[in-house]
Amino acid sequence: MTAMERFMLSNKIAVITGGAGFLGRKHAEAIIEAGGTAVLLDISEQAVDEAVRELSNQYSKEAVEGFKADITDRSCMEEIKQKLLDKHGHIDILINNAANNPKVEGNAKNMKNIQFENFPMEMWEDDLKVGLTGAVICTQVFGSVMAQVGRGVILNISSDLGIIAPDQRIYRKEGLAEEEQTVKPVTYSVIKHGLIGLTKYTATYWAKQGVRANALCPAGVFNGQDEVFLEKLTNLVPMGRMADKDEYKSTIVYMVSDASSYMTGSIVIVDGGRTCW
Ligand SMILES: NC(=O)c1ccc[n+]([C@@H]2O[C@H](COP(=O)([O-])OP(=O)(O)OC[C@H]3O[C@@H](n4cnc5c(N)ncnc54)[C@H](O)[C@@H]3O)[C@@H](O)[C@H]2O)c1
């Protein structure tokens, strides 16, 4: 196989959690462009239907499948696993990408109730349930299929905030009293660091069974954030800009394909240099 052929994902079935979200769809494009089939799992039925329709039009009907699914529901994951095995006979890739993503930057509505001192335990449990418990359940269900056949790849989507603490100064808003200020929620840090722990655990646990597990740490992706926030954030990034939404696709292909066949337990940071500063 040539070096370039190792990037190909022909006949690979890739499950993407939160696959109908902003970056999930981009992960799907990456899988499809490399020749694989993207299976989108998302709790939002409308978003799944729309994503499947758009990706089918953009590529082909065979390249994408979608399920309205709650990744925190183990029996639902087992059902989908069985459906995929009945149809394809194998599951090759899992991308743990789903998250509750409360937006706290720019013009987001006031989120003062998520300041650490009073962070609601309901939100703590709900965020961890999706971001960590859901990832563990999917890893158990889909990863076990891979371990049984001796081959597979798991990619956990962490964040630059899985490496460093959020710089809360960039979420502050001029003119608001201290108790009104918005912060990046504690759950974001805990989940993104936790996914790195899950990555190292599963990478070593299943190393001999041929299942690789790695984590990708993307930094902020441009999605129409307002100018004030953009300036504060990009001042923290040596390259001076946010990522473009298409800029992770080639890293995704590398990390889930045989191009990275000797990589496991690795934490790949793609952040315009932010974590160097
Ligand atoms: N967008 C960024 O700038 C950025 C930067 C670094 C890391 N990330 C990480 O990338 C991942 C994707 O981010 P995004 O910006 O696309 O977010 P997003 O909110 O657009 O997508 C998340 C998706 O997860 C789905 N989801 C939530 N709970 C679920 C559940 N219980 N079961 C199934 N699906 C569920 C949502 O419906 C949504 O479609 C997240 O893990 C995020 O933390 C994003």
PDBQT file of the ligand as one rigid body, heavy atoms in Angstrom, charges set to zero:
ROOT
HETATM    1  N1  LIG A 301     -17.190  23.851  17.749  1.00  0.00    +0.000 N 
HETATM    2  C1  LIG A 301     -16.022  24.066  18.326  1.00  0.00    +0.000 C 
HETATM    3  O1  LIG A 301     -15.455  25.178  18.209  1.00  0.00    +0.000 OA
HETATM    4  C2  LIG A 301     -15.338  22.977  19.098  1.00  0.00    +0.000 A 
HETATM    5  C3  LIG A 301     -14.026  23.165  19.553  1.00  0.00    +0.000 A 
HETATM    6  C4  LIG A 301     -13.416  22.156  20.274  1.00  0.00    +0.000 A 
HETATM    7  C5  LIG A 301     -14.088  20.979  20.544  1.00  0.00    +0.000 A 
HETATM    8  N2  LIG A 301     -15.366  20.841  20.092  1.00  0.00    +0.000 N 
HETATM    9  C6  LIG A 301     -16.055  19.588  20.404  1.00  0.00    +0.000 C 
HETATM   10  O2  LIG A 301     -16.523  19.030  19.204  1.00  0.00    +0.000 OA
HETATM   11  C7  LIG A 301     -17.729  18.303  19.434  1.00  0.00    +0.000 C 
HETATM   12  C8  LIG A 301     -18.814  18.786  18.485  1.00  0.00    +0.000 C 
HETATM   13  O3  LIG A 301     -19.028  20.168  18.710  1.00  0.00    +0.000 OA
HETATM   14  P1  LIG A 301     -20.073  21.012  17.850  1.00  0.00    +0.000 P 
HETATM   15  O4  LIG A 301     -19.602  22.406  17.860  1.00  0.00    +0.000 OA
HETATM   16  O5  LIG A 301     -20.343  20.322  16.596  1.00  0.00    +0.000 OA
HETATM   17  O6  LIG A 301     -21.361  20.936  18.795  1.00  0.00    +0.000 OA
HETATM   18  P2  LIG A 301     -22.889  20.752  18.402  1.00  0.00    +0.000 P 
HETATM   19  O7  LIG A 301     -23.662  21.188  19.594  1.00  0.00    +0.000 OA
HETATM   20  O8  LIG A 301     -23.180  21.405  17.096  1.00  0.00    +0.000 OA
HETATM   21  O9  LIG A 301     -23.017  19.181  18.212  1.00  0.00    +0.000 OA
HETATM   22  C9  LIG A 301     -23.211  18.297  19.261  1.00  0.00    +0.000 C 
HETATM   23  C10 LIG A 301     -24.280  17.318  18.827  1.00  0.00    +0.000 C 
HETATM   24  O10 LIG A 301     -24.460  16.341  19.867  1.00  0.00    +0.000 OA
HETATM   25  C11 LIG A 301     -25.832  15.998  19.877  1.00  0.00    +0.000 C 
HETATM   26  N3  LIG A 301     -26.187  15.382  21.157  1.00  0.00    +0.000 N 
HETATM   27  C12 LIG A 301     -26.322  15.982  22.366  1.00  0.00    +0.000 A 
HETATM   28  N4  LIG A 301     -26.724  15.083  23.292  1.00  0.00    +0.000 NA
HETATM   29  C13 LIG A 301     -26.835  13.881  22.646  1.00  0.00    +0.000 A 
HETATM   30  C14 LIG A 301     -27.224  12.583  23.068  1.00  0.00    +0.000 A 
HETATM   31  N5  LIG A 301     -27.583  12.328  24.347  1.00  0.00    +0.000 N 
HETATM   32  N6  LIG A 301     -27.226  11.589  22.142  1.00  0.00    +0.000 NA
HETATM   33  C15 LIG A 301     -26.902  11.834  20.846  1.00  0.00    +0.000 A 
HETATM   34  N7  LIG A 301     -26.530  13.060  20.409  1.00  0.00    +0.000 NA
HETATM   35  C16 LIG A 301     -26.498  14.070  21.297  1.00  0.00    +0.000 A 
HETATM   36  C17 LIG A 301     -26.546  17.330  19.656  1.00  0.00    +0.000 C 
HETATM   37  O11 LIG A 301     -27.893  17.153  19.224  1.00  0.00    +0.000 OA
HETATM   38  C18 LIG A 301     -25.648  17.981  18.611  1.00  0.00    +0.000 C 
HETATM   39  O12 LIG A 301     -26.104  17.729  17.289  1.00  0.00    +0.000 OA
HETATM   40  C19 LIG A 301     -18.077  18.524  20.900  1.00  0.00    +0.000 C 
HETATM   41  O13 LIG A 301     -17.591  17.438  21.667  1.00  0.00    +0.000 OA
HETATM   42  C20 LIG A 301     -17.308  19.780  21.245  1.00  0.00    +0.000 C 
HETATM   43  O14 LIG A 301     -17.019  19.905  22.603  1.00  0.00    +0.000 OA
HETATM   44  C21 LIG A 301     -16.007  21.797  19.396  1.00  0.00    +0.000 A 
ENDROOT
TORSDOF 0
